[in-house]
């Protein structure tokens, strides 16, 4: 009988609350649930205490590192801890939940995950400076790359020259998972009707534009921005202070998963005016919870949301303000968007994502490229 291939899932970021950490936690949880279907694999998870609590694994082995939650918000610190830990991991193959790899053990076979290439478009140049060398290195040396969308695969090929045969598209599941129900109740959402944005508060999300469009079309609702302040956050603050409806805008920097659950459920609509996305996880999270979605008509959101979202021209302030007025005032329109969203999100499941990843981890040759 052949020995199972030992795979270490490198998931230190699984204890965080932004998009990629939620992806890591939900996917690790689904891998734990389907692992028995793949006896050819012996999966283990390397994470932090908060990551282990988020995943709550029942089948796969878990090894935790003694790092507090603040490390999860320090990209270089988290990646440095991973680098040290994977050198001694007893595994035939390493799997990373983002586009990184074992720099301190460069001959170890690994699979990396590409969410987007926003850094190569000029976004996040300061706070993610450490990735400018790491991303091309990982793309070159990985045995295989998991891309969460066809759009991101195309960018890997076009911008980094990656062999398309090396990239497998395995789409994400629909965001927040069942663990949210086990958390303590989240904060109470605003009593007045509100539009919701969820994501990092940074320039790629086009939030100053959203605030201007809201100022023209959001007279009877509030606008809630839930996310971590990142690069050029000062421009968002300035846009809020300059808005004629600044008293109706609320910023939540520390929303937990339980908070987001309630915010999605109670929101009039999710508004996602991004100039760039690699996938658009928050759109699926909203659709799963019956929340109508207004989103930018950009390639990744068009691919992932399909007709489940109302796709609007990027930077067209009149189109966005008109759509905001309509979604606020027209209950029939909101019902249509909910029905469209339900059909779109039915194509996604974490179990399907986990099974497709297990097939990749089982079958990928253990000879990394770029040696």
Protein Blocks (a to p, Z undefined) as FASTA:
>chain_A
ZZdddddddffklmmmbfklmmmmmmmmmmmmmmmmmmmbccdddddfklmmmnopakbc
cddddddfklmmmmklmmmmmmmmmmmpccfbdcdfbdcddfklmmbccddddfbjklmn
opaklmmmmmmmmmmmmmmmpmbdcdfbfklmmmmmmmnopafklpccddddehjafklm
mpccdddddfbdcdddeddddfklommmmmmmmmmmmmmbccdddddddehklmmmmmmm
mpmklmmpccdfkbcfklmmmmmmmpmbdcdfbfbdfkopmlmmmmmnopacdddddfkl
mmmnmmmbccddehilklmmmmmmmmmmmmklmmmmmmmmmmmmmmpcfklmmmmmmmmm
mmpccbdehZZ
